[in-house]
Every structure is written in C-alpha cells, then in structure tokens.
Amino acid sequence: MTTGAPEPAGPSPEVRTPAGALRGTREAGVAVFRGIPYAEPPVGALRFAAPHPAQGWDGTRPAVSYGPPPPQGGALGMHALAQYATGDDWLTVNVWTPAPDPGAALPVMVWIQGGAYTVGMSCLPEYDGARLARDGEVVVVTFNYRVGLEGFGQFDGAPANRGLLDQIAALEWVRDSVRAFGGDPDRVTVFGQSAGAGSVAALLAMPRAAGLFRRAVAQSVQGTFFSPELAADITRVCAAELGRKPTASDLSTVAPAQLSAAGDAVSAAMDRWAPRWGLAAHGPIPYSPVVDGDTLPVTPWRALAEGTAADVELLVGHTRHEQRLLTALEGLLGQVAREQAEGALRAFAPDEAGAGDRRRYRDGFPDAGPDELYELVRSDCLFRMPSLHLAEAHATAGGRTHVYELTWEAPGMDGILGACHGLDVPLVFGNLDRGQPAALIGEAPSPGYDEAEALSARMRAAWTGFAAHGDPGWPAYDTGRRLTRLLDGQDAQNGTPTVAPYPEETSRLIWRDHTFPALALTR
C-alpha cells in the first residue's frame, strides 16, 4: 500500500510505545507512523474471535507503510484496491502528530471510516491526517476494522459485532499508547462518517467503550441496527451461497475473499428477500451493528435517551442532499419513475404499516416530483433523521450537543450532486484534491475550489476546536430553539457563520415519533 510522501531532510521520528519502539517518517510538517498493530491478526484460531491485544516487539519497528486492509466486498471498487495487498495483519492504526513528544498533551482525534459496514480501509488518500493534524494542532489516528461477514456476520460460535469490538480495541490502544505520540489520552475525540458515524453512535451505547473517549463527532449517522434474528438470517443466506452452515467452525475454512464474494452475491439480489428482511433488503444493507443485549445492549437512541454517555460531548449533523450521490450510483439520478418513488415511500417512510406518513411526505412537499420524494424519504430514513434523533436524545438527557447541516453544494460534476453524502469527508480532512471524494470538489483553480478551501478551513477549525475544548464555535442544541450551524455558501465565501433553527422542519415533524428500533425479521 502507499506510504505517502516522506520528506527527505531531517532524521526520521521515533517514539517508544508500551509495545516497543517505532520509526516513522516526516510528511507535510508532521510526524507519521503507519501500520502499527493494535491487535493480533484475526486469522487461524483467532478468526471470528474478539480482537486479541497485539504482541510487543524487540528493537525499532519501521512504521512507514499502511497495513493491509481487511477483506472487502466489491462496493465502490474497494475489493480491487484490497486484493493486491499482502499479509493478514489487518488490524493496524496510523498516527499523524505535530509533536511526537510525550509531554505535548495534544487533543486526539480518532477517525472511523464508513462504507456501509461492508467496505472500508484507512489507507485511502482522503483519510490522510496530515493537514488536520498540522493546522489543528491535534494528533490524528485512523485504523482498520473488520467489515462484512468477518466483522458483522451473526453466527454461532462467534461474538456479535466483531467490527465494533475491533474499534474498542483500537481505542484501548490509543488510551495506552497515544501519549508517546504527543497525545493526551484524557482528551480523545472519536469521529466518523456514515457507517463510521453509526459506529460512533454504537460506541456511545456500549458499556465496553465507556471512558475511552471524551467527545464524539457523528457525521451522517447510518441509522440501521439489526436484531440478532435478522442478522443471523442474512448470514444464513450468505453461508448457503457457499454450501456452508452459518457457524464459526464451518465458515472459518472459507477463504476471506470467497466469504466477501458470497456477501456480494446476496447483496446484489436482496430485493428477493424484501418480504422477510424489510428495510434491510430495500437498502440494500446486508450488515449493520447487532443489538444483541450484550456487546450492544440497546439501540443508541434509546441508550442516549436514558442518559448513557451524558458526560460525552457530542457534535452531530448531516448533509442536505444525502441520498443524491447514492441515487447517482444506482443510475437513477433524474430518472426516478413515479412507481419507484411510491415504492421508496412505502419502504422508508416511518409508518410502514399504513399510508399516513407517506401522505405526509406528499402534503409536506407538494411540489416534489418523483426524484425529490425518492431523495427525501431515503435521506431522512437512512441518515438525516437518525442524526437528528441522536442529537435530540442526547440533549434531552442533559448531554451537551451541537448540531450542523452541510448545505454547501459541491461544484464538481457540474454541481448535480448538491450537498451529497460524503461531501463532508474531504472538507473535514482538508484533502480536496485526492481520493474518490475529490471529484465532488472539482479542480483548482476555480471559484468552486476556492469556496471549498475556505469552507474546509472553517470546518477543520470547528472540528479541532471541539476536540480541544468541546466548543465548535456555535451554540449548543436544545429541543426548544433547535439551533443548528448551517455550513453554506455564504460561510464559504465570506466566513459569516449561519446559525438558525433546524431547517428540515417538515421532515422532523414526520419522523418526530419514530424510535429507530433494531430492524427485525418481518415474517
């Protein structure tokens, strides 16, 4: 995997962690350490097990290359990126630090990438932490965790939510080791987007994660959580693709690439299972955290409403046009038929048993055609309302909460994708010219690129300011005023912040009484 662009001058930075000494590189004004194991490779006897702490080493270990990504599904071309990686040391962390000095005591930001719990790898160029670390004076940590059936399949002989347990193991590594890199283990912020934000929400509700982070940022929370029965049934169908039983002992003899391929095959034909799997099949969403009563006792919304993690400060929000990128990837942008919009309303509106809330969408958005209705209901169900409800649950229980909505419309691809899902990632990291999200921004020099640079600088300042002292620069959210930071074109052009009552009021009212329960088998 890529090792970045080390600076040729000056000695290589070295640190000493509890596991042993590490030698990194200097890049873009910060020290970088890649591919550090935080758990033993989950293969052989450890396959499908909870993560085991990594063993230490003698001497000084080079930390200049990313570790290999975990086995991937084929979504977004990730399998092609992963298949050329060698080795099975999937569970590694990467660190960017402006001051690799144990006395620096800098805030720490730990990133959890998204990918629908199906794909994801920390080596992607859009997740390079150099700019965020340098400009924000923070230590940035990224890491790999198991995805797909390896991380979220539900079967006998394996603990549930192995991918989430990997995340906890990475946070435990941060607690025990980050001081060596100049980080303060008492000022850790976990932040993530999409399934990464869903993971952040899950961590807030998990007893094993308590005390591992002080603040949390959830960007476009993926709102799907599964019951054990639903997750087990999906895994059973995936195992049947291989002629195997849904048990750890039977599946452990299947090569990881074959297991990922079986999951892809089921995902591609999930519509046939819609009567049984409901919303998960309509997504299609083959994997999600499992509310098993043990590793994840209840859904995040219920946990936060009951006061869990009330002492954790929360920054949460979403983009305005979440679904639009996903519609484009489906090949449906501008081509949604009325029957498809009606099907989306039936599948994704909160009143799945009747037509009441579907009528409310038509009444609330009387000028919306099929494309807009399709976009609105899917955006609301999958990302916008899960994010808002997480904020409301936390604020109602007394937790300090800040809410934002990204409304700035990306200029790339002729501006057709608007403020779409994933646009926040390059803006938060400041990586506007690399990775897949770069196509959303467009090329420099251009007025749109200059706007992106200005907005990115303000978002990075807000995120790192929140990590440092709990204040992103706008008022806390409450269920009376519902003050929300709008990250918009005006902000990008002249830096004037826009704070207003939560703008998606029609959607908020439609979803007001929904509780986001764990998705269950429908029959």
PLY file of the C-alpha trace (Angstrom):
ply
format ascii 1.0
element vertex 523
property float x
property float y
property float z
element edge 522
property int vertex1
property int vertex2
end_header
0.00 0.00 0.00
1.06 3.60 -0.47
3.43 5.05 2.08
2.74 8.73 1.39
5.46 11.27 0.57
8.15 11.37 3.26
10.28 14.47 3.49
13.89 13.68 2.60
15.56 16.05 5.06
15.98 15.51 8.78
16.09 12.44 10.98
13.18 10.01 10.99
10.95 10.49 14.03
11.00 7.76 16.64
8.72 7.04 19.59
8.61 4.36 22.25
5.22 2.80 22.96
4.39 0.17 25.59
4.71 -2.48 22.86
8.08 -1.26 21.56
9.90 1.46 19.62
8.66 2.78 16.26
10.33 4.72 13.47
8.11 6.80 11.18
8.50 9.49 8.54
8.09 13.25 8.29
5.46 14.44 5.83
3.81 17.81 5.28
5.15 19.19 8.54
4.09 16.35 10.84
5.45 13.01 12.01
3.62 10.00 10.58
3.58 6.40 11.82
1.70 3.80 9.79
0.73 0.17 10.08
1.07 -0.21 13.86
-0.66 -3.38 15.08
-3.28 -2.84 17.77
-4.48 -6.46 17.77
-3.25 -9.81 16.56
-4.22 -10.82 13.00
-7.76 -12.29 13.22
-6.91 -15.42 11.27
-6.44 -19.09 12.05
-7.59 -19.84 15.58
-8.46 -16.15 16.07
-10.73 -15.89 13.04
-14.17 -14.56 14.04
-12.90 -14.08 17.61
-12.91 -10.88 19.59
-9.65 -8.98 18.98
-6.61 -10.11 20.96
-4.04 -7.48 22.01
-1.02 -7.29 19.72
2.26 -8.71 20.97
5.23 -6.43 21.52
8.49 -6.49 19.62
12.20 -6.03 20.18
14.25 -3.32 18.54
12.79 -0.46 16.50
9.92 -1.35 14.19
9.56 0.58 10.90
6.14 2.26 10.72
6.22 3.69 7.22
3.57 1.67 5.32
-0.13 1.12 5.87
-1.16 -2.32 7.00
-3.19 -4.42 4.56
-6.93 -3.65 4.53
-9.39 -6.20 5.87
-11.26 -8.40 3.37
-13.69 -6.25 1.39
-16.87 -6.55 -0.58
-16.96 -5.17 -4.11
-18.82 -1.92 -3.41
-17.21 1.28 -4.74
-14.32 -0.69 -6.18
-12.84 -1.41 -2.76
-12.20 -5.08 -3.47
-9.95 -4.08 -6.37
-7.94 -1.85 -4.03
-7.66 -4.54 -1.37
-6.87 -7.59 -3.50
-3.26 -6.58 -4.20
-2.43 -6.07 -0.54
-0.39 -8.81 1.09
-0.48 -10.11 4.62
-3.22 -10.67 7.16
-2.22 -8.03 9.71
-5.49 -6.21 9.09
-5.89 -4.59 12.49
-3.47 -1.66 12.45
-3.51 2.03 13.33
-1.87 5.08 11.75
-0.84 8.27 13.56
-0.17 11.85 12.40
1.27 14.13 15.06
2.74 17.64 15.00
4.68 16.94 18.21
5.84 13.35 18.89
6.73 14.25 22.45
5.17 12.52 25.49
4.85 15.90 27.19
2.88 17.63 24.40
-0.56 16.53 25.68
-2.37 17.41 22.44
-6.03 16.61 21.76
-6.52 13.30 19.94
-8.97 12.66 17.08
-9.66 9.01 16.20
-11.33 8.50 12.81
-13.74 5.65 11.95
-14.30 5.37 8.21
-17.65 4.48 6.68
-18.57 2.04 3.94
-21.97 0.57 4.91
-20.16 -1.87 7.25
-19.25 -3.69 4.02
-16.09 -1.91 2.84
-13.56 0.48 4.31
-9.83 0.90 4.73
-7.73 3.52 6.47
-5.17 3.78 3.67
-7.44 5.78 1.34
-5.86 9.13 0.42
-8.91 11.10 1.54
-8.19 9.95 5.12
-4.62 11.27 5.21
-4.47 13.12 8.53
-1.52 15.43 7.89
-3.39 18.66 7.21
-5.90 18.17 10.01
-3.13 17.36 12.49
-0.80 20.19 11.42
-3.34 23.02 11.13
-5.41 21.96 14.13
-2.57 21.03 16.48
-4.13 17.63 17.18
-2.98 14.02 16.97
-4.98 12.18 14.27
-5.42 8.41 14.43
-7.00 6.20 11.76
-7.34 2.42 11.78
-8.75 -0.66 10.07
-11.56 -2.74 11.49
-13.26 -5.87 10.20
-16.20 -5.32 7.85
-18.72 -7.52 6.06
-19.23 -11.05 7.33
-15.81 -11.02 9.00
-16.86 -8.13 11.24
-20.66 -8.14 11.37
-21.92 -11.56 10.35
-24.06 -13.13 13.09
-23.41 -16.83 13.56
-22.92 -19.46 16.23
-19.50 -19.73 17.82
-18.51 -16.07 17.37
-19.21 -12.91 19.37
-21.54 -10.37 17.79
-20.26 -7.04 16.50
-16.64 -8.06 15.99
-16.09 -4.91 13.93
-17.23 -2.77 16.85
-15.05 -4.78 19.22
-12.12 -4.01 16.90
-12.95 -0.32 17.26
-12.92 -0.62 21.04
-9.55 -2.41 20.86
-8.18 0.45 18.74
-9.44 2.98 21.29
-7.82 0.95 24.07
-4.56 1.11 22.11
-4.99 4.90 21.92
-5.58 5.08 25.67
-2.44 3.08 26.39
-0.09 4.38 23.68
-1.05 7.81 22.35
0.94 9.72 24.96
4.12 8.54 23.22
2.97 10.41 20.10
2.23 13.64 21.95
-1.46 12.91 22.56
-3.49 13.35 25.73
-5.40 10.11 26.48
-7.87 12.14 28.55
-8.83 14.29 25.54
-9.81 11.74 22.93
-12.50 12.54 20.36
-13.87 9.76 18.17
-15.24 10.92 14.83
-16.71 9.11 11.86
-18.97 9.38 8.83
-21.86 7.22 7.53
-21.27 3.70 8.90
-18.39 5.29 10.81
-20.90 7.64 12.42
-23.21 4.71 13.06
-20.23 3.12 14.79
-19.72 6.27 16.86
-23.39 6.08 17.87
-22.97 2.41 18.80
-19.84 3.14 20.85
-21.78 5.73 22.84
-24.18 2.94 23.83
-21.61 0.19 24.51
-20.56 -0.38 28.12
-17.13 -1.65 26.99
-16.41 1.69 25.32
-17.22 3.80 28.38
-14.35 6.07 29.36
-12.36 5.55 26.15
-13.29 8.93 24.66
-14.43 12.26 25.98
-16.08 13.69 22.88
-17.73 12.30 19.76
-18.46 13.59 16.25
-21.07 11.74 14.19
-21.29 12.81 10.54
-24.36 11.46 8.70
-25.28 8.68 11.11
-26.28 5.49 9.30
-29.47 4.59 11.14
-29.66 0.84 10.55
-29.20 -1.50 13.51
-30.24 -5.17 13.32
-31.93 -7.58 15.66
-29.98 -10.82 16.18
-32.66 -12.74 14.28
-32.41 -10.54 11.19
-28.61 -10.52 11.22
-28.50 -14.31 11.65
-30.95 -14.88 8.80
-28.89 -12.73 6.41
-25.74 -14.60 7.45
-27.53 -17.92 6.92
-28.34 -16.97 3.33
-24.74 -15.84 2.74
-23.42 -19.13 4.11
-25.84 -21.06 1.88
-24.23 -19.37 -1.15
-21.13 -21.36 -0.21
-22.94 -24.51 0.79
-21.91 -23.94 4.41
-23.61 -23.79 7.77
-23.78 -20.39 9.49
-21.27 -21.33 12.19
-17.79 -20.10 13.00
-16.35 -23.59 12.67
-17.80 -24.14 9.18
-17.12 -20.66 7.81
-13.58 -20.47 9.22
-12.42 -22.82 6.45
-13.67 -20.43 3.75
-11.09 -18.03 2.31
-11.85 -14.40 3.24
-12.19 -13.38 -0.42
-14.77 -16.12 -1.00
-16.70 -15.03 2.06
-16.78 -11.44 0.81
-17.91 -12.62 -2.62
-20.79 -14.58 -1.08
-21.90 -11.45 0.73
-21.75 -9.50 -2.53
-23.89 -12.13 -4.28
-26.58 -11.88 -1.61
-26.43 -8.09 -1.58
-26.96 -7.98 -5.35
-30.18 -9.98 -5.03
-31.57 -8.68 -1.74
-34.81 -7.49 -3.31
-35.99 -11.11 -3.42
-35.80 -11.14 0.37
-37.75 -7.91 0.88
-40.84 -9.63 2.36
-38.60 -11.19 5.02
-35.89 -8.58 5.59
-37.88 -5.38 5.07
-35.85 -2.17 5.08
-32.52 -4.04 5.08
-33.42 -5.57 1.71
-34.65 -2.31 0.22
-31.36 -0.56 1.17
-29.79 -2.93 0.27
-27.99 -3.14 3.62
-26.63 -6.63 4.38
-24.66 -5.68 7.51
-25.21 -3.41 10.49
-24.41 -3.44 14.21
-26.46 -6.03 16.06
-28.42 -5.10 19.17
-27.58 -8.37 20.89
-28.20 -7.34 24.51
-24.54 -7.90 25.41
-21.91 -6.07 23.37
-24.61 -3.61 22.30
-27.42 -3.75 24.89
-29.90 -1.35 23.22
-30.03 0.99 20.24
-28.04 4.24 20.54
-31.19 6.37 20.54
-32.67 4.50 23.47
-29.35 4.43 25.32
-28.77 8.16 24.98
-32.37 8.98 25.88
-31.83 7.01 29.09
-28.74 9.10 29.93
-25.99 6.79 28.74
-22.90 8.82 27.73
-24.48 12.05 29.01
-20.97 13.10 30.07
-19.67 12.77 26.48
-19.91 15.95 24.42
-21.47 15.32 21.01
-21.21 17.07 17.63
-23.63 15.56 15.11
-25.06 16.50 11.75
-25.69 15.58 8.14
-25.62 16.89 4.59
-28.74 18.33 2.98
-28.90 16.02 -0.05
-27.65 12.77 1.50
-29.26 10.39 -0.98
-28.31 12.15 -4.21
-24.88 10.54 -4.59
-26.35 7.11 -3.86
-29.08 7.69 -6.44
-26.38 8.58 -8.97
-24.51 5.38 -8.16
-27.76 3.47 -8.77
-28.01 5.09 -12.21
-31.33 6.71 -11.28
-30.41 10.38 -10.93
-33.07 12.37 -12.78
-34.79 9.15 -13.86
-36.86 8.06 -10.86
-40.28 6.92 -12.01
-43.43 7.59 -10.00
-43.73 3.90 -9.11
-40.15 3.90 -7.76
-40.88 6.97 -5.63
-44.02 5.30 -4.30
-42.01 2.17 -3.53
-39.45 4.25 -1.63
-42.21 5.91 0.40
-43.67 2.51 1.26
-40.29 1.09 2.28
-38.63 4.05 4.00
-41.34 6.30 5.46
-41.73 5.71 9.21
-45.28 4.36 9.04
-44.57 1.14 7.21
-47.93 -0.36 8.20
-50.06 2.31 6.57
-50.16 5.29 4.25
-50.30 8.07 6.84
-46.70 9.21 6.74
-46.48 8.66 3.00
-49.30 11.15 2.61
-47.46 13.50 4.94
-44.49 13.49 2.57
-46.75 14.40 -0.34
-48.59 17.02 1.71
-45.40 18.43 3.23
-43.59 18.65 -0.10
-46.45 19.38 -2.52
-44.18 20.50 -5.36
-41.84 17.50 -5.13
-41.72 15.19 -8.10
-40.68 11.53 -8.02
-36.94 12.30 -7.92
-37.24 14.65 -4.95
-39.61 12.40 -2.99
-37.27 9.44 -3.55
-34.33 11.51 -2.36
-36.13 13.00 0.65
-37.52 9.83 2.18
-34.32 7.83 1.74
-32.16 10.70 3.02
-34.40 11.06 6.05
-34.63 7.37 6.89
-31.01 6.40 6.40
-29.06 9.48 7.57
-30.79 12.78 8.33
-33.33 11.73 10.93
-31.05 9.18 12.67
-28.55 12.04 13.10
-31.17 14.47 14.38
-32.73 11.94 16.75
-29.31 11.11 18.18
-28.84 14.82 18.94
-32.31 15.14 20.45
-31.91 12.04 22.63
-28.55 13.24 23.94
-29.71 16.82 24.54
-32.93 15.71 26.26
-30.91 13.60 28.70
-28.71 16.58 29.56
-25.75 15.88 27.27
-24.02 18.82 25.62
-24.84 18.62 21.93
-24.01 20.66 18.84
-25.80 20.17 15.51
-24.86 21.15 11.96
-26.16 20.70 8.43
-23.85 20.93 5.41
-25.84 22.80 2.74
-22.95 23.97 0.50
-23.43 22.39 -2.91
-20.30 20.88 -4.39
-19.27 22.33 -7.76
-17.76 19.14 -9.18
-19.57 17.04 -11.79
-21.45 20.17 -12.93
-22.95 20.57 -9.46
-25.53 17.84 -9.98
-24.88 16.13 -6.63
-25.50 19.14 -4.36
-24.62 18.73 -0.70
-24.44 14.97 -1.02
-23.44 12.08 1.21
-19.66 12.05 1.77
-19.02 15.68 0.82
-18.08 16.43 4.42
-15.14 13.99 4.38
-12.74 15.94 2.14
-13.83 19.18 3.79
-13.09 17.92 7.31
-9.72 16.40 6.40
-8.78 19.20 4.01
-7.89 16.69 1.28
-9.72 18.36 -1.60
-7.60 17.06 -4.46
-7.21 13.35 -3.77
-9.26 10.20 -3.39
-12.75 9.45 -4.63
-14.44 12.47 -2.95
-12.16 14.86 -4.88
-14.46 14.53 -7.89
-17.13 16.32 -5.85
-14.95 19.40 -5.36
-13.54 19.91 -8.85
-10.11 21.10 -9.84
-8.09 24.12 -8.79
-8.02 26.90 -9.69
-11.74 27.63 -9.84
-14.21 29.70 -7.80
-15.76 26.48 -6.52
-12.40 25.14 -5.38
-11.63 28.39 -3.57
-15.01 28.18 -1.81
-14.21 24.61 -0.80
-10.85 25.69 0.65
-12.49 28.42 2.71
-15.27 26.17 3.97
-12.81 23.36 4.70
-10.67 25.68 6.82
-13.69 26.65 8.93
-14.89 23.07 9.30
-11.43 21.89 10.34
-11.24 24.72 12.87
-14.67 23.76 14.24
-13.88 20.05 14.48
-10.46 20.52 16.07
-11.79 23.25 18.36
-14.47 20.84 19.52
-11.82 18.17 20.11
-9.69 20.59 22.10
-12.29 22.18 24.38
-15.79 20.99 23.46
-16.89 24.12 21.59
-17.10 24.09 17.77
-18.00 27.78 17.67
-21.79 27.86 17.75
-24.46 27.45 20.46
-25.40 24.08 21.91
-28.55 22.41 20.61
-31.71 22.09 22.68
-35.19 20.82 21.81
-36.71 24.29 22.21
-34.70 26.54 19.91
-33.02 23.72 17.93
-30.15 25.99 16.90
-28.16 24.49 14.05
-24.98 25.58 12.29
-25.59 25.75 8.53
-22.36 25.18 6.63
-23.39 27.00 3.48
-22.19 29.03 0.52
-22.27 32.27 2.46
-19.92 30.76 5.03
-17.62 29.56 2.26
-17.45 32.97 0.61
-17.06 35.41 3.48
-16.81 33.38 6.67
-20.06 34.67 8.13
-21.49 31.81 10.21
-25.15 30.96 9.75
-26.96 29.65 12.84
-30.70 29.06 12.59
-33.42 26.73 13.86
-33.05 23.22 12.42
-34.05 23.75 8.78
-35.57 20.39 7.84
-38.70 21.04 9.91
-41.16 19.18 7.69
-39.09 16.02 7.84
-38.56 16.45 11.59
-42.29 16.51 12.19
-42.93 13.47 10.01
-40.34 11.49 11.97
-40.99 13.04 15.38
-42.48 9.93 17.00
-40.25 7.35 15.34
-37.91 5.48 17.70
-35.45 3.82 15.28
-35.78 0.33 16.74
-33.50 -2.51 15.73
-34.69 -3.86 12.38
-36.37 -7.24 12.73
-37.44 -10.12 10.52
-40.78 -9.14 9.06
-42.07 -12.69 8.86
0 1
1 2
2 3
3 4
4 5
5 6
6 7
7 8
8 9
9 10
10 11
11 12
12 13
13 14
14 15
15 16
16 17
17 18
18 19
19 20
20 21
21 22
22 23
23 24
24 25
25 26
26 27
27 28
28 29
29 30
30 31
31 32
32 33
33 34
34 35
35 36
36 37
37 38
38 39
39 40
40 41
41 42
42 43
43 44
44 45
45 46
46 47
47 48
48 49
49 50
50 51
51 52
52 53
53 54
54 55
55 56
56 57
57 58
58 59
59 60
60 61
61 62
62 63
63 64
64 65
65 66
66 67
67 68
68 69
69 70
70 71
71 72
72 73
73 74
74 75
75 76
76 77
77 78
78 79
79 80
80 81
81 82
82 83
83 84
84 85
85 86
86 87
87 88
88 89
89 90
90 91
91 92
92 93
93 94
94 95
95 96
96 97
97 98
98 99
99 100
100 101
101 102
102 103
103 104
104 105
105 106
106 107
107 108
108 109
109 110
110 111
111 112
112 113
113 114
114 115
115 116
116 117
117 118
118 119
119 120
120 121
121 122
122 123
123 124
124 125
125 126
126 127
127 128
128 129
129 130
130 131
131 132
132 133
133 134
134 135
135 136
136 137
137 138
138 139
139 140
140 141
141 142
142 143
143 144
144 145
145 146
146 147
147 148
148 149
149 150
150 151
151 152
152 153
153 154
154 155
155 156
156 157
157 158
158 159
159 160
160 161
161 162
162 163
163 164
164 165
165 166
166 167
167 168
168 169
169 170
170 171
171 172
172 173
173 174
174 175
175 176
176 177
177 178
178 179
179 180
180 181
181 182
182 183
183 184
184 185
185 186
186 187
187 188
188 189
189 190
190 191
191 192
192 193
193 194
194 195
195 196
196 197
197 198
198 199
199 200
200 201
201 202
202 203
203 204
204 205
205 206
206 207
207 208
208 209
209 210
210 211
211 212
212 213
213 214
214 215
215 216
216 217
217 218
218 219
219 220
220 221
221 222
222 223
223 224
224 225
225 226
226 227
227 228
228 229
229 230
230 231
231 232
232 233
233 234
234 235
235 236
236 237
237 238
238 239
239 240
240 241
241 242
242 243
243 244
244 245
245 246
246 247
247 248
248 249
249 250
250 251
251 252
252 253
253 254
254 255
255 256
256 257
257 258
258 259
259 260
260 261
261 262
262 263
263 264
264 265
265 266
266 267
267 268
268 269
269 270
270 271
271 272
272 273
273 274
274 275
275 276
276 277
277 278
278 279
279 280
280 281
281 282
282 283
283 284
284 285
285 286
286 287
287 288
288 289
289 290
290 291
291 292
292 293
293 294
294 295
295 296
296 297
297 298
298 299
299 300
300 301
301 302
302 303
303 304
304 305
305 306
306 307
307 308
308 309
309 310
310 311
311 312
312 313
313 314
314 315
315 316
316 317
317 318
318 319
319 320
320 321
321 322
322 323
323 324
324 325
325 326
326 327
327 328
328 329
329 330
330 331
331 332
332 333
333 334
334 335
335 336
336 337
337 338
338 339
339 340
340 341
341 342
342 343
343 344
344 345
345 346
346 347
347 348
348 349
349 350
350 351
351 352
352 353
353 354
354 355
355 356
356 357
357 358
358 359
359 360
360 361
361 362
362 363
363 364
364 365
365 366
366 367
367 368
368 369
369 370
370 371
371 372
372 373
373 374
374 375
375 376
376 377
377 378
378 379
379 380
380 381
381 382
382 383
383 384
384 385
385 386
386 387
387 388
388 389
389 390
390 391
391 392
392 393
393 394
394 395
395 396
396 397
397 398
398 399
399 400
400 401
401 402
402 403
403 404
404 405
405 406
406 407
407 408
408 409
409 410
410 411
411 412
412 413
413 414
414 415
415 416
416 417
417 418
418 419
419 420
420 421
421 422
422 423
423 424
424 425
425 426
426 427
427 428
428 429
429 430
430 431
431 432
432 433
433 434
434 435
435 436
436 437
437 438
438 439
439 440
440 441
441 442
442 443
443 444
444 445
445 446
446 447
447 448
448 449
449 450
450 451
451 452
452 453
453 454
454 455
455 456
456 457
457 458
458 459
459 460
460 461
461 462
462 463
463 464
464 465
465 466
466 467
467 468
468 469
469 470
470 471
471 472
472 473
473 474
474 475
475 476
476 477
477 478
478 479
479 480
480 481
481 482
482 483
483 484
484 485
485 486
486 487
487 488
488 489
489 490
490 491
491 492
492 493
493 494
494 495
495 496
496 497
497 498
498 499
499 500
500 501
501 502
502 503
503 504
504 505
505 506
506 507
507 508
508 509
509 510
510 511
511 512
512 513
513 514
514 515
515 516
516 517
517 518
518 519
519 520
520 521
521 522
